Amino acid sequence: MPIYDYQCSSCGHRAEVLRKISDAPLTTCPACGKETFDKQLSAAGFQLKGSGWYQTDFKGGSSSSAPAKTEAASDTSGGHSCGTGGCGHCA
């Protein structure tokens, strides 16, 4: 069962409440009794850990986020050939 954060907009009372997803939201503040107890938006409370999870989602993938340079992309000697004739090297 998830834990929900609630806060009363009248008195400022805050509470963490263990509730079923199917339960109706609480509206009555337990501190002041007013109908101003609202569910708050909070961060998810889980992390993916263990040997079955990979940073890149692919087993054996590179841990570097930068793409590897190819020989054609790093060639600055004038031997570039893209085949389109639209770049300065092939024109």
Stockholm file with secondary structure:
# STOCKHOLM 1.0

chainA/1-91         MPIYDYQCSSCGHRAEVLRKISDAPLTTCPACGKETFDKQLSAAGFQLKGSGWYQTDFKGGSSSSAPAKTEAASDTSGGHSCGTGGCGHCA
#=GR chainA/1-91 SS CCEEEEEETTTCCEEEEECCTTSCCCCSCTTTCCSCEEECCCCCCCCCCSTTCCTTSSTTCCSCCSCCCCHHHHCCSSCCCCSSSCSTTTC
#=GC SS_cons        CCEEEEEETTTCCEEEEECCTTSCCCCSCTTTCCSCEEECCCCCCCCCCSTTCCTTSSTTCCSCCSCCCCHHHHCCSSCCCCSSSCSTTTC
//
